[in-house]
Amino acid sequence: MEDRHILTLLLKRAESAIDALAEKFGSRLHALATNILADPQDAEECVNDTYLALWNAIPPNRPDPLSGYVLRTGRNIALKRLRSNTARKRCTAYDLSLEELSGCIGTSDLQNTLDSRALGRAIDAFLDTLSKENRILFLRRYWFGDSIKTIAAQRHLTENTVSVRLSRIRGRLKDYLTQEGYL
């Protein structure tokens, strides 16, 4: 089903909109939440909370594109649950991917920095300078929280290749953020 049709269903408050969301985005939402939380039950609750949040937010919101809005909402709910569950304990693979980025961003409170809109715009601008393949690697690792092994399998690369490319991208990001005055 197309995004605009799902959006129309949500705007009409049709209960079938939830089924349509689950069919189109359910597996991606579940994978995203599982990568962040590493607990299937918590991930499932986050997916359901995402559907509820979308139901409550649309209307009045009319997101375009819908996929980005759905995934961002699910990611934010999973991150909120992670903060609640861990209370600053490092325990998931997602924490490890954020730790990799901490060397580029250079702060003791990485999560507050990641929430900064200005830094977000700078990272977006940096991503525009990357090739499509490198942008995919970066987003799969640091936005979706996929493991290097998973990324390598998806992109038909070796784990070493993915690891080296991510390391180089982080180095370029650090240089870019230094040049932009963030470090």
Contacts in CASP RR format, 6 or more apart in sequence:
PFRMAT RR
TARGET T0000
AUTHOR 0000-0000-0000
METHOD contacts of the structure
MODEL  1
MEDRHILTLLLKRAESAIDALAEKFGSRLHALATNILADPQDAEECVNDT
YLALWNAIPPNRPDPLSGYVLRTGRNIALKRLRSNTARKRCTAYDLSLEE
LSGCIGTSDLQNTLDSRALGRAIDAFLDTLSKENRILFLRRYWFGDSIKT
IAAQRHLTENTVSVRLSRIRGRLKDYLTQEGYL
1 20 0 8 1.000
1 23 0 8 1.000
1 24 0 8 1.000
3 24 0 8 1.000
3 65 0 8 1.000
3 66 0 8 1.000
3 67 0 8 1.000
4 66 0 8 1.000
5 20 0 8 1.000
6 17 0 8 1.000
6 20 0 8 1.000
6 21 0 8 1.000
6 24 0 8 1.000
6 66 0 8 1.000
7 58 0 8 1.000
7 62 0 8 1.000
7 63 0 8 1.000
7 66 0 8 1.000
9 16 0 8 1.000
9 17 0 8 1.000
9 20 0 8 1.000
10 17 0 8 1.000
10 21 0 8 1.000
10 54 0 8 1.000
10 55 0 8 1.000
10 58 0 8 1.000
10 59 0 8 1.000
11 58 0 8 1.000
11 59 0 8 1.000
11 62 0 8 1.000
17 55 0 8 1.000
18 51 0 8 1.000
18 55 0 8 1.000
21 51 0 8 1.000
21 54 0 8 1.000
21 70 0 8 1.000
22 51 0 8 1.000
25 67 0 8 1.000
25 70 0 8 1.000
25 71 0 8 1.000
26 47 0 8 1.000
28 71 0 8 1.000
29 46 0 8 1.000
29 47 0 8 1.000
29 50 0 8 1.000
29 70 0 8 1.000
29 71 0 8 1.000
29 74 0 8 1.000
30 43 0 8 1.000
30 44 0 8 1.000
30 47 0 8 1.000
31 144 0 8 1.000
32 71 0 8 1.000
32 74 0 8 1.000
32 75 0 8 1.000
32 78 0 8 1.000
32 144 0 8 1.000
32 145 0 8 1.000
33 42 0 8 1.000
33 43 0 8 1.000
33 44 0 8 1.000
33 46 0 8 1.000
33 47 0 8 1.000
33 74 0 8 1.000
33 77 0 8 1.000
33 78 0 8 1.000
34 40 0 8 1.000
34 43 0 8 1.000
35 93 0 8 1.000
35 94 0 8 1.000
35 144 0 8 1.000
35 145 0 8 1.000
35 146 0 8 1.000
35 147 0 8 1.000
36 43 0 8 1.000
36 75 0 8 1.000
36 78 0 8 1.000
36 79 0 8 1.000
36 81 0 8 1.000
36 82 0 8 1.000
36 92 0 8 1.000
36 94 0 8 1.000
36 145 0 8 1.000
37 43 0 8 1.000
37 46 0 8 1.000
37 78 0 8 1.000
37 81 0 8 1.000
37 82 0 8 1.000
37 85 0 8 1.000
37 92 0 8 1.000
37 94 0 8 1.000
38 91 0 8 1.000
38 92 0 8 1.000
38 93 0 8 1.000
38 94 0 8 1.000
39 85 0 8 1.000
42 81 0 8 1.000
42 85 0 8 1.000
43 78 0 8 1.000
45 81 0 8 1.000
46 74 0 8 1.000
46 77 0 8 1.000
46 78 0 8 1.000
46 81 0 8 1.000
47 74 0 8 1.000
49 74 0 8 1.000
49 77 0 8 1.000
50 70 0 8 1.000
50 73 0 8 1.000
50 74 0 8 1.000
50 77 0 8 1.000
53 73 0 8 1.000
53 74 0 8 1.000
53 77 0 8 1.000
54 69 0 8 1.000
54 70 0 8 1.000
54 73 0 8 1.000
57 73 0 8 1.000
61 69 0 8 1.000
63 69 0 8 1.000
63 70 0 8 1.000
75 143 0 8 1.000
79 111 0 8 1.000
82 92 0 8 1.000
82 94 0 8 1.000
83 111 0 8 1.000
86 92 0 8 1.000
86 95 0 8 1.000
90 96 0 8 1.000
90 99 0 8 1.000
93 145 0 8 1.000
93 147 0 8 1.000
94 145 0 8 1.000
97 141 0 8 1.000
97 142 0 8 1.000
97 145 0 8 1.000
98 110 0 8 1.000
98 111 0 8 1.000
98 114 0 8 1.000
98 142 0 8 1.000
99 110 0 8 1.000
100 141 0 8 1.000
100 142 0 8 1.000
100 166 0 8 1.000
100 170 0 8 1.000
101 110 0 8 1.000
101 142 0 8 1.000
101 170 0 8 1.000
101 173 0 8 1.000
102 110 0 8 1.000
103 170 0 8 1.000
103 174 0 8 1.000
104 170 0 8 1.000
104 171 0 8 1.000
104 173 0 8 1.000
104 174 0 8 1.000
104 177 0 8 1.000
105 113 0 8 1.000
105 114 0 8 1.000
105 119 0 8 1.000
105 177 0 8 1.000
105 182 0 8 1.000
105 183 0 8 1.000
106 113 0 8 1.000
106 183 0 8 1.000
107 113 0 8 1.000
113 119 0 8 1.000
114 120 0 8 1.000
119 177 0 8 1.000
119 182 0 8 1.000
122 176 0 8 1.000
122 177 0 8 1.000
122 180 0 8 1.000
122 182 0 8 1.000
123 173 0 8 1.000
123 177 0 8 1.000
126 172 0 8 1.000
126 173 0 8 1.000
126 176 0 8 1.000
126 177 0 8 1.000
127 135 0 8 1.000
127 138 0 8 1.000
127 139 0 8 1.000
129 176 0 8 1.000
130 138 0 8 1.000
130 169 0 8 1.000
133 155 0 8 1.000
134 165 0 8 1.000
134 169 0 8 1.000
136 155 0 8 1.000
137 151 0 8 1.000
137 155 0 8 1.000
137 162 0 8 1.000
137 165 0 8 1.000
137 166 0 8 1.000
137 169 0 8 1.000
138 166 0 8 1.000
138 169 0 8 1.000
140 146 0 8 1.000
140 150 0 8 1.000
140 151 0 8 1.000
140 154 0 8 1.000
140 155 0 8 1.000
141 148 0 8 1.000
141 151 0 8 1.000
141 166 0 8 1.000
146 154 0 8 1.000
148 159 0 8 1.000
148 162 0 8 1.000
148 163 0 8 1.000
148 166 0 8 1.000
149 159 0 8 1.000
151 157 0 8 1.000
151 162 0 8 1.000
152 158 0 8 1.000
152 159 0 8 1.000
152 161 0 8 1.000
152 162 0 8 1.000
155 162 0 8 1.000
174 183 0 8 1.000
177 183 0 8 1.000
END
